[in-house]
Amino acid sequence: MSSTNNIDMDHYMVRGGKPLMGEVTIGGAKNAALAIIAAAIMSDETVTIENLPDVRDINVLLEAMSVIGVMIDRVDRHTVKINGSQVRNVNIEYELIKRIRASYYLIGALLGKYRQAEVPLPGGCNIGSRPIDQHLKGFRAIGAEVSVERGEIIAKAERLVGAHIYMDVVTVGATINIMMAACMAEGKTTIENAAKEPHVVDVANFLNSMGADIKGAGTDVIRIRGVEKLHAATYSIIPDQIEAGTFMFAAAITNGDILIKNVIPKHLESISSKLLEMGCVIEEFDDAVRVKGTSTLRSTNIKTLPYPGFPTDMQPQAGVALALSEGTSLVTESIFENRFKYVDEITRMGATIKVEGNTAIITGVKRYTGARVSSPDLRAGAALVLAALSADGVSMIDDVHLIERGYEDFEVKLRALGGCIEKCSSDADMQKFTLKTAVV
Ligand code: EPZ
């Protein structure tokens, strides 16, 4: 693998070949926490959030919220107190939203509480165009005037009045954003064809803990009765389904044996069932799941779907594991239009995958060889780390900051499972890693 003179970003250095064995504890769900910390400003009292994942997306959103006057007290890595009573500015700056798409949850929160919000239109990202037409459809349905001017979404309402909303597509973000705005509207809102992800349920439970009246979250139909005020609450975020699934696939791809603790097994059913098809052994406990790999993974087919289907956020991790299985597998990505960017990278490690439209045709190979690859996005980056942990030789994964958006202490947790992985930020570190981990 060629060295480089100016490593200007953090990299993961990985020497593969060792099965991952042991126990790992899963953190709070990033995609629940992002919406929950935004929703916390809807009360004028102090809200305490526990089991917060200490990841970049969360820290950037908290910083963005402090800029508009939200009082943030980071008690520790995993606990924050939020008070929205001093919010004076409903206008989120572009610089902030450019760094974190999920700040669009502030529109639902600010509109619900202050009847107005001005937030820059979030850009697309590496996995697809990411429209927000369904968010705007919901805001308009409950009475907001919404316009897009100078790249900003401007939402204003004299009154917010409950409505019956039928979502054209199943969308997590829009379901959550509309739920937030509607929970302080007058009267009853019904959201049909709602997203059912665990983090949608977590946000509904959080809002109810503040005094909202939301029923049916986790089903296709969510019924909301608006309330005038939301009060203080202390709430603990659910475990992260995708972090858990990533470690489950880490056991599969390295033929390891990992006990994944602090999970809700029900949330992992679609992932467990695919790993069973691939020949792994799964043992479920109340709040843990144990995954044992197998020397030769079996091929299977996967289609990503809204919950309870196989999660799109697990597609890259499954793809790189299937590329090491015996036989041919088909992976169909039905949620986003550009979520196969990891294929070019994993090909450098020896995978044979052909992408036709939204389907990847994967012909399994025996082994990966270490290579230099770069993380196209958060989940693809995590998948490349898993591949590197199973590869012969040393790999270098660039753009680690993308992985750190959603994984707390990723390399620390993998090292604790026996993985030979370090975060390096200089050429010297890289050389040192390669020499000291050389198999004697
Ligand atoms: C959330 O994104 C997650 N992000 C994504 O996780 C996850 O992949 C996605 O849900 C699906 O589960 C956060 O929660 C911060 P969607 P979101 O709205 O809400 C279309 C990760 O790796 N759509 O459910 O943006 C959209 O184009 C990230 O943690 C519209 O057409 O996803 C897509 O095809 C990546 N109009 C589909 O719906 C809209 O107004 C699902 O998107 C909104 C969405």
Residues whose N, C-alpha, C, O or C-beta is under 5 A from the ligand:
A	BS01	EPZ	N31 A102 R130 P131 I132 D133 Q134 H135 V169 V170 T171 V172 G173 A174 T312 D313 I335 F336 L378 R379
